[in-house]
């Protein structure tokens, strides 16, 4: 059955494999998903990114990239997620849009193969090292990965259990810590980073978050869609929405 019905397509990672500490093969060949794969995707888990990345890894055939999708930058991961959907169900994706001009709400069909893909440029290499405006500390940024996002959620849950103040929010601190690779050329422990960040001027923290966000956006699939409003006819830009249609498209 696999020989008759399984579809295979080859793609190049937006990062081109150039941003990793270890050699990465950027040419990825994906096969379409099976019922067994969908059962894997739908399992209950506290680490949703790990499950999805293991599914992507299962669907990579031929030469492997050298690392798991779990340790790829978010841009590469999201790209593979889109391509897995395309090779399984095709590129047509239905989603709702609200026109920013006439405010009408319509269902549109987006071609996933036509979404803009932002590819890594060596000119952007210097973006990973920044100097904070107030403290003048030199921070080497870390591009976020699916593993890091799962770890953030796990640490938030753990810290809330240990804390007597159940109303405290740890998202900000943990997110900041996850974005830092080194400070002034030194790698610090989690506890040392936390202590440092708690005393960091807020202007520095904001600057760090903004720069990290721009770095993460240098690779991956565009998060916006250019469409023509069915009602007013204006060409508009709307956010790409991930819904149940992505891995369970409705059939007319």
N, C-alpha and C positions, 0 to 999 in steps of 0.2 A: 504493500500500500504506500509506503514512504516514497518509493521510486516513482509512483504514478501521481501522487498528490502533493508531496512536499515541494515548496518553492524555495529557491536559494537566490540571494542577491548579495553583491559585494559593495562595500562602502569604504570611504576613508574617514577616519576620525577627524573632527574639526581641529583638534590640537595638533594633528599630524604626528603625534607621539613625541613632540619636542619638549613638553613641559615637565616630564617625569624624571625622577632621580635614577631610574633604571631604564634600559632600552625597551621600547614598546613598539610593536608592529602595528602601524596605523591602518593597515588593510584588513577589514573585518568582513567575513562572510557569514551571513545570517540565514538560518532556515526558518520557515513558518512554524507557528506554534501548533501543538496538538492538544487533544482533550486532556491528556495527562499533564501538560504544561499549564493549562488553565486551572486544573485542580491544585497544582502547586501554587499558582498565583493567588488563589482564593483562600489559602490557609490563614487561620488566625495567628497573629504574631505581634510581639511588642517591638519588632525590628523590621518594619515594612520595606525599608530600602534594601536590607540584606536579602530578603526573599525575592524581590524584583531583580536584584543583581545576579543572584544565583540562577534565576530563570534566563536572564540574558546570557550568562556564561554557558548554560546548557544549550542555548540556541546558536552559539558560535561554532561553526564547523571549519574544518581545514586548519590552516595555520592559526595558532592562538596568539592573542596580543601580548602575552607575557605577564599581564596583571589582570586581576579580576575587575569587572565593572564596578565593584564595591569600592575600589581604590582609585578609580578614574575621577577626573575633575567633573563637576556637575554638568558642564557643557557637553562633554563626551557621553556621559551617562544619559542625559536627556536626548541627545542625538540618536543613540542606540535604541532608546525607548520608542522614539518616533519611527525609526526604520523597522523595528520589530513589528510594530503595528501595521506598517505599510506592507511588509512582506507576508503578513498573516491575513489581513483583511482588505488590502488595497489602500490607495491614497485618499479616497473621498471620506471626509469627516464632517458630520453634521454638528453644528453648534448654534446657540442662540446669540444674537447680537442686538445691542441697543444703539441705535444711531445717535451720535452725539450732536447731530444737527437738528433732525426732526423729532427725536426721542421715540421713534417707532421701534417696536420689537419684532424681529423676524428670525426665522430659521434660515441659515445659510449653509452651503457646502464648501468646505475648505479643502484644497488639494495639498496634502501634507508634503508632497514632493516639491511643491513650489514655495514653501516657507524659506525665508532667507536663512542661510547658514553662515555664522560668523566664524571664520577660520583664524587660527593663531598666526600671528605675525611676529617674527623675531624682533621687530621694532618695539614690541610691547614688553620685551623681557625685563626692562628696567622698572616696570610698574610694580614688581613684587617687593621692592625696597623703598620705604618711605621714611621721611623725617618728620616726627610729630611737631606741630607748630609751637606748642608751649614748653614742653619738657625737653625738646630737641633730641629725644631718644630716637635711634635708628631702628626701625622695625622691619623685619623680613616677613612678608605676608605669606600665608599658606592658602592655596586654592582649596575651597571646600570640596568634599567628596561625599558620596552617599554614606560611607562608614561614619564620617564625622557627624552627619546629621542624625544618624541613629544614636551615636554616642551622646550627643547633646540632649536628646530626649531622655535617654537613660539616666544621665547625670542629674537632669532637672528633677526627675521623679525621686532619685535617691536623696538629693539634698532636701527636698520638701519633706520626705519621711523623717529625716534626722533633725530638721529644724523645729524649734518650739513655736516659731512665728509662722503659722500656716498661711498667712496672707502675703508673705514675701515672694517676690518674683525673681527667679534666678536666670531667666532667659538672657538678659542683657550681659551679665557677667560671663556666663558660660559661652555665649556666642563670641564675645570679645576674645576670650582665651583661645577658642578654637581657631581663630584667624591668625594667631601669632606663631611663627616658626622660631625666630630668634629676636632678642632685644640687644642692641649694641653688640651683635656678633655672638651672644651667649645664649645657649639653650637652657631654659629654666624648667624646674619641676612645676607640676600643676599648682601646688600649694604656694610656691614662690611667685608664680604668675598672678594668682588670685590676689595675693597681698599687694603686689605692685599695681595691679589694675584698680583696686579699691581706692588707692591714693592718686590715681591718674587724673589730671585735670579733665573735666568733661569735654572741653573743646578738643582735646587730644583723642578721647574715646570716639567722639563723633567723626573726627577726621579719619581715624582708623577704619571705622565701619564704612564710611563713604568710599574710601579708596579700595577697600576689599571688595565691595560690591561692584565697582567698576572693573576690577581685575577679573572677577568671576564672569562678568558679562563679555569678556574679550573672546570667549569660546562658546559655541553652541548654537542652538536653534533660536530664531527670533521669537520673542514672546508677544509680538503683535502681528496683526493680519491686515493687509490692505484690501478693502472690499468696496463694492458699489452698493449703496443702500437701495433695496428693492422698492422703497416707497418714494423717497425724494430724489434718488439718482445721484446723490453726491458721493464722491470718492472719499472714503473715511478710513481711519486707522482704529481698529478695535483690539482689545486684549484677546489673546488666545486662551480659550477656556478648556480645561481638561475635565471631562465629564465621563459618565458611564458609557457614552458612545465610543470612547477611545478603544476599550477592549471588549465592547459588547454592542457593536453597531446595530441599529434597528433595521429590519428588513421590510421593504415596502410590499 
